[in-house]
Amino acid sequence: MEKSKICLILLTISLFASSTYAKNKLSAVTATADLADFVRNIGGDKVEVVSLSVGNQDLHAVEPRPSMVMKVKKAGLLVRVGMDIDLWMQGVIEASRNKNVMRDAKGYLDASLNIHKLEVPEGKIDASMGDIHIYGNPHYLYGPENAAPILKAIKSKLSELSPENKEYFQENCNEYSGRLGNKINEWKAKMEPFKGMKIVTYHNSWPYFAKMFDLKVAGCIEPKPGIPPSPAHINDLVEKMRSENVKTIIIEPYYNVSVAESIAKKAGAKVVVLPPSVGGVKGVDTYIDLFDYNVNKLVESLR
Amino acid sequence: MLELMLLPFFACIVLTGIHAYLGIHVIEREVIFVDLALAQIAALGSIIAFMLGIEFHTTGAYLFSLLFTFIGATVFSVTRLKERKVPQEALIGVVYVVTAALAVLLIDRLPSEAGHIKYMLVGNILFVKWSEILKMFLLYSAVGLFHYFYRKKFLIISIDINKAKKQNLSIKWWDFLFYASFGIVVTSSVEIAGVLLVFAFLIVPAVCAMILSDTLKTRLIIGWGMGLLGSIIGLYFSAAFDFPTGSTIVCVFGLLLLITALTKKLIK
């Protein structure tokens, strides 16, 4: 009993201490570890950032926990992926009742805002069109070239919230953008020999990645997460992979790898499991790490 | 943290109030999974409404899911077989899997993400709002009063169908009223608390109560006590160890049932 009392007191003290400590720093919360890495690089030691999801999680299906709400409650800045993919964030934000990070508030940033979006449906949407996101394909973080407008938006938000550090953020943003730009050239050079190659992906989450490296997505195994593909769809896909000589299936670790493998076997292709986000694999701790890892792994299997 | 858990706590109280009572009926009738089936039918209703161009969480969508709930209630009330060659539970299970599978087929043809829709139809108790609690409270109070007013009839058709026949009660009609009112309750509960948690609120406190007592009055009191206890412990664990709230409460309910059963055995 005594022990637990002491623990409680210590906990209270540490909570109190950390909350006063955090006052000097701007506290930011992001939906994904990728976005957290961006904020960390620009905010440097002036910003404390946490991500609500971890790298290996399917962003469609994050299970909200009380601590997430507490983190948002304390946040001065919130960065989300948007485009309806991180819908669970909505509940977390509302439950936090933190007016500073509600939609349209000063501390709210939808990272998709200035992205050049792919697959935005034109005209009227109806059921016959299959899997369609009204805002376009939301997996834009799979394409590092999309980082530029996000970094710029984060820099502007941080400068707005903490004007005294404006120059510091600008410097960091320039430095990181430069570093990422060099890396992008390096990745593109590595992928150069495979330009125009066709791939199949498990979910339709790789168009931004494919566009950047000039790969062609010939089809998807499971157009909607959780809805098993019909036999006809699999047949068509295998047929297509054979006739168009598709040798690679890309899949995120949280989807059904054994389904991808059985299709790969039928079509004479190989399955490559690639983590979608920072932290998805041990040692992949930054956005740059992530694409180092994914590009190397892909090149290895394409060879 | 305490402030954050306050709304879920009030929601749990409201849920306990009606579900512990309805649970006793459901167990007496041996139709344990009827709540899953009715909730799934209601979800199917909102999906079909969505296909017809009615957005989720609108009055139109609600009326549609209500209509489907009533259809389900009709099915369950006319299929209560006189000679029990096949338990009604079997039929309920079939209705559940078929409506769930049908929902998958329909979602497959919808122009948006499946995960998206699942999220919209199943709630999370951590995110419950004041307005939702109030609405739930008013609705469940109305259903509760209705059941209190006709308590003799509802009890007889649940517990002693032969006696009901002797009294010339219209069994199909009262069965329909039971399932319809029950459907109204679970449909809103699932939208706020999710399928797992609603099932736990319905079954566990009632089973504990029936293990420990034989009269309705004490059963109700024990059921409410158990529901409250499970909610408090579950919410505490969720907050203290940062577990997803609904699932934590469900596990605590499982534990409570185990403890109740063991205690009963020891006392014997």
HADDOCK unambig.tbl for C-alpha pairs under 7 A between the chains (distance, minus, plus):
assign (segid A and resid 60 and name CA) (segid B and resid 115 and name CA) 6.35 0.50 0.50
assign (segid A and resid 63 and name CA) (segid B and resid 244 and name CA) 6.56 0.50 0.50
assign (segid A and resid 64 and name CA) (segid B and resid 244 and name CA) 6.12 0.50 0.50
assign (segid A and resid 65 and name CA) (segid B and resid 242 and name CA) 5.99 0.50 0.50
assign (segid A and resid 65 and name CA) (segid B and resid 243 and name CA) 5.83 0.50 0.50
assign (segid A and resid 65 and name CA) (segid B and resid 244 and name CA) 4.65 0.50 0.50
assign (segid A and resid 65 and name CA) (segid B and resid 245 and name CA) 6.64 0.50 0.50
assign (segid A and resid 66 and name CA) (segid B and resid 239 and name CA) 6.01 0.50 0.50
assign (segid A and resid 66 and name CA) (segid B and resid 242 and name CA) 5.84 0.50 0.50
assign (segid A and resid 67 and name CA) (segid B and resid 242 and name CA) 5.93 0.50 0.50
assign (segid A and resid 91 and name CA) (segid B and resid 127 and name CA) 5.59 0.50 0.50
assign (segid A and resid 92 and name CA) (segid B and resid 127 and name CA) 6.95 0.50 0.50
assign (segid A and resid 95 and name CA) (segid B and resid 127 and name CA) 5.51 0.50 0.50
assign (segid A and resid 126 and name CA) (segid B and resid 111 and name CA) 6.25 0.50 0.50
assign (segid A and resid 127 and name CA) (segid B and resid 109 and name CA) 5.95 0.50 0.50
assign (segid A and resid 127 and name CA) (segid B and resid 110 and name CA) 4.95 0.50 0.50
assign (segid A and resid 127 and name CA) (segid B and resid 111 and name CA) 4.73 0.50 0.50
assign (segid A and resid 128 and name CA) (segid B and resid 109 and name CA) 6.99 0.50 0.50
assign (segid A and resid 129 and name CA) (segid B and resid 111 and name CA) 6.27 0.50 0.50
assign (segid A and resid 130 and name CA) (segid B and resid 109 and name CA) 6.15 0.50 0.50
assign (segid A and resid 130 and name CA) (segid B and resid 110 and name CA) 6.53 0.50 0.50
assign (segid A and resid 130 and name CA) (segid B and resid 111 and name CA) 5.21 0.50 0.50
assign (segid A and resid 131 and name CA) (segid B and resid 111 and name CA) 5.13 0.50 0.50
assign (segid A and resid 131 and name CA) (segid B and resid 112 and name CA) 5.36 0.50 0.50
assign (segid A and resid 131 and name CA) (segid B and resid 113 and name CA) 6.43 0.50 0.50
assign (segid A and resid 132 and name CA) (segid B and resid 111 and name CA) 5.15 0.50 0.50
assign (segid A and resid 132 and name CA) (segid B and resid 112 and name CA) 5.07 0.50 0.50
assign (segid A and resid 133 and name CA) (segid B and resid 112 and name CA) 5.72 0.50 0.50
assign (segid A and resid 224 and name CA) (segid B and resid 113 and name CA) 6.11 0.50 0.50
assign (segid A and resid 224 and name CA) (segid B and resid 114 and name CA) 6.07 0.50 0.50
assign (segid A and resid 225 and name CA) (segid B and resid 114 and name CA) 6.49 0.50 0.50
assign (segid A and resid 225 and name CA) (segid B and resid 115 and name CA) 6.59 0.50 0.50
assign (segid A and resid 226 and name CA) (segid B and resid 114 and name CA) 6.95 0.50 0.50
assign (segid A and resid 227 and name CA) (segid B and resid 104 and name CA) 6.65 0.50 0.50
assign (segid A and resid 227 and name CA) (segid B and resid 108 and name CA) 6.66 0.50 0.50
